[in-house]
Amino acid sequence: MLEGKKALIVIAHDVFRDEEYAEPREVLERAGVEVVVASSGLSEAKGRFGLTVHPDILVKDAEVSDYDAVVFVGGGGSREYFNDPSALGLARDADDEGKVLAAICIAPHILANADVLKGKKATTYESEIGALKEKGAIYTDKDVQVDGKLITARGPEAARDFGEEVVNALQRM
């Protein structure tokens, strides 16, 4: 189906949200997308509920041109990327290069700080609504919001639908 497509999933090194990583990854891989995981460290990353992941690459070493989609996973630990130059650069480059750009839970705050949400419809976990609006996003009260190649989602309950929308966007490329 989507063989030859690659997605970069960015997770916090500590306290990423397990299902916001696992469910979209499963959906992407089932569609034939190759998944590469980036984090701020290469040692075992730990999810909030105990899931462990061995990242493939450091966020600072990831090149957007190698991927068709960049996906930021939420969970409290993703705050480490709110002002991280490498993560913000990934988001900006993905937007500039017309890649699928996605973020779930509190991670849309990363996209807001990268200034890629101005004038775009987006959703997020309730704690981050103000941050998105301050950066010019058009907040919608949806579980998953698609605006072109930009996909945002509210939280773990939307993780599977979020993954499916990333696949849909990749199919339209």
Secondary structure, DSSP 8 states (H G I E B T S, - for coil): --TT-EEEEE--SEEE-HHHHHHHHHHHHHTT-EEEEEES-SS-EEETTS-EE--SEEGGG--GGG-SEEEE--SGGGGGGTT-HHHHHHHHHHHHTT-EEEEETTTHHHHHHTT--TT-EE---GGGHHHHHHTT-EE---SEEEETTEEEE-SGGGHHHHHHHHHHHHHH-
